[in-house]
Each structure stands twice: as structure tokens, then as C-alpha cells.
Amino acid sequence: MPEDLSPLWVSMRTAIAATLLTFGLGIWAARWVMGNTTRLRLRGWVRGLVDGLFALPLVLPPTVTGFLLLLLLGRNSPVGQGLAALGISVVFTWAAAVLAATVVSFPLMYRTTLAALEQVDSTIISAARTLGAPEGQIFWQILLPLSGSGILAGTILSFARAIGEFGATLMVGGSILGVTQTVPIAIFFAAESGQMGVALAWVLLMVAVSLGAIASINLSSSRSPSKPLQSRWRRQGFNLVYFGSFKLDITPVATVAKRDFEEAKLAISPNLTVNIERSLSTFQLSVRFSADYQPLGILGASGAGKSQTLRCISGLETPDSGQIVLNGRVLFDSQTGVNVAACDRKIGVVFQNYALFPHLTVAQNIAFGMQTIPRRQRATRVADYLAMMELVGWGDRYPHQLSGGQQQRVALARALAIQPEILLLDEPLSALDTYLRSQIEKLLIQTLKDYSGVTLFVTHKLEEAYRICPNLLVLSEGKVLANDRKEQIFRYPSTFAVAQVTECKNFSQAAWVGDRQIAAVDWNCQLAIASPVPPDTRWIGVRAHHIQFSKTPDAVNTFPGWVAMTGETQHRITLYIKLHQRPTSAQDYDLQAEVYREKWEGLKRQSSPLYVQLDPAYLMLMPG
């Protein structure tokens, strides 16, 4: 056994001091490299250069790192001369040992923390910004708690690296007993002098420290990422932050939410004007529209630019040019340079994946954005929103303990709790099964009746948009194809693309025949039209549920048809019909017709062919 244990105490003091320094510096550097917003994030070669400089001590031999420190702090260097003028000496002091240990352990803390921060779902950070949280609040209340395991692992690794540092410490700190001689240096000199027993004792101590570090990392990483730390102290700590009390009493006492809506009605006359352009990798987003208190459904296929439009309005993305004005307040104007931060736009967003904060309870999630409300009053408001969303008794649960429908209701309550001037719903029903979707849809319709701000509802499903929104805007490849009342768009689509997006399944190229006659080229028939044929007509369409069946072939626009194949749901049957002749295969058909199952049972009993009628009142004429 070593007679002098001072190397152990020097190592412990040095490692602890270095770990404290790397803890702060590593987290700061990782956050800086990650960036606060998309506008302030390091990118490309700049990030590569900065990242390389921060990680350099990880790959350099320790003696090289020590030599560089010696050149930087030695008596002949500008830094060393400046320190000497102030009466400060660093080389061959305990401070030099701490500095060496800090430099070599810093990359481990930095890289581990950066990886932990970047693994936090970016949608969660976006949600926090739209709830009015400044970057400081996001860092302390969202990023740090969700990155805790990674940061702890980085801290342990940094400590183990600092306590085991040898080469750099020897170069810049020397081997002064009781000052800079650490355990690794003591091992080297004990082995060099032939004291193998002493060296072995120190080695066994270092092995024990290393195994302890590994065990601690494994223990900290064994926690499931989907179930964050839910200890009593954490819950009470966040209750104190959001409600000013360790214990939360949630009892609905008033219809606060409805009162908020009434106040909003009196305060504003809602209006949103959007005229923006943004270059994307696959297309150019160019949208121009306005909306008022009536919910506007934004309809389009996947990748049409719907979510990008919402992100530009909410401030999560920046358009290349244009203007966004909400209730007379300019949120973005490329000409004047106005670009209000997302946290200051007062816009509530419900994300497709809910984006609830997994480490906060339901009540804490709802209270997160209530920055302008005194903490002691927030519990009452949260209780009322829980009652409004039929979630009484669920305030102390965590998101992973809720069903998809309950999570969606919490997300909606959280967005409404900030009393937004506009509510953006990004496909809020798409992740729910059929039963839950129906429940949430009814709740959403009722909630929007009471909400007096602007509402934009994004979806790719026509039925959802039709039930919830009186007005529709159709997007395709970043362009607005139609913007009108839903009945008008559905009944008279302005273009072929609009008819496709609104789920029309039957199209044929069209050729003019007469004032009220048109030839359906692909269906090989001439059709009577209810109104004069516009000269620019290039397509004719009919929706599947508008196709009728006549008992005789004499009715207008009636043609013989044979069923090529059928498809069925629980209530409806889709008939794939070939006109004029028998189909040659199941894929040889001209029209798709949808009928109720009871109707199909009757049609099946009729002999072929069926008489297919295309009612002139339901035929849609469209330009090219």
C-alpha cells in the first residue's frame, strides 16, 4: 500500500474541479453549436470547424495537448507574459493540473451533451416556442430535463477522464508531490523506481473508479426514454414553477375558458392575411389567402405545402418573401424586415403528433404557456380546461399514461390556454383510430364554435374538412388551387387538380359537341349538360356517389354497364363499371360508383347489363 495518499486527494480535487468546469462549459458549448433557433444554428463547414476544434483534445495524444498548453501559458508566450505581469503563475501549479484535466475531458462532456440535446424531438421544442416560451425557459424546463440521462453520462465520463489524466498534466503541471502529482503520475514514478506493489495498488484503485463510472452510466441509461423521471420531487418542483405550490389542488370552480373566449370576442375582430413565398427542395411554396372567424380547412395531398404554410404563419419557419398580418399586427414583412419571433406571435398550434412534454404532467403541460397569468391563479384555469376537455381527474397523469384521444385533448387545451389570436390545427385527427377520431372531431367542432379567433385546420381528408370547416382552401405543390365555400368547391371544382384533391374518382377527357352537349372521350359517350358548356372545358367528371342506376335505358345520359369488380367497406360497396361492353379483366373499367350495401343487394338480382345514369345536374366541367 502507498504510504503517502496525497496523489489520491490531488486527483480527487483536480477531477472534481475539472468536472465542474467541463459541466458548465460543455453544456454551454453544446447549446451554442445546436443553436437557439433555425436562424441562429451553425451549419455546414462552420459547424464542422467549430465541432472539430471542440473535439480536438479527444483525438490528440495527451502529451501533445500538454505541450500546446505549455506553449500557450509558458513564460515566453504572450498569455504567459500577461499573466506574469499580473503576478499570476499557472505552469507547474495545481491550477495547471486542473486546466489540463479540463481540456482533455471537455470533448467528452461536449459531444455527449450535444448528442443528448439533439435527440430531443424538435416538434416538442417548436411547441414550446409557439406557447410563448423564451429560449431560456425552453432550455431549463424542456431541454435539460429531457437530456438529463445524456448529460449525466457525459459528466461521469468527464470525471473518469479527468481523474485518469496523465500526459497533459505531467507536461504543464509537472510532478510536485501534494500539488500536481496525481494517481496516474504516481503510478508512473512508482513503476519506474521498481515499487511494483505501490504501483499495483494505485492501478487497482483506478480500475475500480473506471468500473464505477461504467456502472453509473449503465444505470443512468437504463431508464426508458418514453417514461421520464416521475419522482415525487420532480413533480413537486414543476408544480412550484408553474403553480407556486408543491401540492396542486385542481378543482373546477368557474367556466374560465368560456370567459376567455367571450373576452376575445370583444377584444378583436379576427382576420388573417397571408401572402408568402418560400423555396423548398421539391417545389416553390406560394400561397395567398385570408381567413376570419370561420374555420378555414386547408386541404391537399401529402407534400402539398400545408404544414409548411402553418410553420411560416407560426414563426417556426421564415418565408423568403411576402407578408403575414394577423388582426392588423404585422408578423412578417420581407420588405420592412419585420419577423416576429414565434414566442411573441400568440398563436396556438396543435401538432400532428401532439408534441406533449413527456416529463410534465397533464396539468403542467396546460399551464406551461400561461406566462402572463399569476401562478396562484393558474390552477383554477387549468382545472377549467380539464373540465372543458372531459379530463377531470387526469391532471396529475403523464402523457404516456393517456390514450391517443386524451393526448389530443390535452394538446388542444394547452394551445387554447394561451388565449391565442389564431389556432393552427395540423392534421390533429390523423393519428387516431376511427372511434377516437369521431369523439375528438365532435369535441373539436363544439370547441371551435366557442372560439372566436382565426382557425386553420390542415388535413388531407375531405370528409374531416367538410364537417369541421365552412370554407376550404385547396393546395397542390405549394400553390393555391381554390379558396371558397366548401359547397362551391365540392360541387363545382375549378380545375382537374381540385377535383382530384376533393376525392373525385371519375374523369374523362372532354370534347365540345354542342351548346349543352359534350363528348366524354374516355367513356366513349356523349352527355347532355345542365348548363352551357364553357369554351375552355377539357375534362368532365362525376363523383362516385352521384352515379345512379336506372331501370330502363331510355333516361337521359343512361348507358349499359357491366361490373368488372367490387370493393366493400362496412356500409358501402364500390362498383368498378365498364360501359358499353363486357370487361376483359377486373382492371378493365371506366367508372367507379359507390352505393349502400342494401342498394347493391338489389342490383345484384338484376340481369346484366346494369343501366348507368350520369345525371346532368351532377356532371362537373373543368378546364385543362
Protein Blocks (a to p, Z undefined) as FASTA:
>chain_A
ZZblklmmmmmmmmmmmmmmmmmmmmmmmmmmnopblklccehjllmmmmmmmmmmmmpc
fklmmmmmmmmmmmkbmklmmmmmnopafehpaklmmmmmmmmmmmmmmmmmmmmmmmpc
fklmmmmmmnopafklmmmmmmmmmmmmmmmmmmmmmmmmmmmpcklmmmmnopaehilm
cfklmmmmmmmnopamlmmmmmmmmmmmmmmmmmmmmmmmmpcfklccfbfklmmmmmmm
mnopabdcdddfbdfklmmmmmmmmmpccddddddddddfkbccdddddddfbdcddddd
ehilpmmmmmmmnopaccfbdcddeehiafbdfknopacdfklnopacddfklopafkbc
fklmmmmmmmmbcfklmmmmmmmmmmmnopghilmpcfklpcfklmmmmmmmmmmmnopa
bdcdehkllmpcfklmmmmmmmmmmmmmmpmbdcddddfbfklmmmmpmbdcddeehiaf
bdcdfklmmmmcfbfklmmmnopabdcddddfblmbccdfknopacddfbdcdfklcbdc
ddfklpccdfbfkbghiacdddfbdcddfkbccddddehiacfbfklcfbdcdddfklmm
mmmmpccdddddddfklpccddZZ
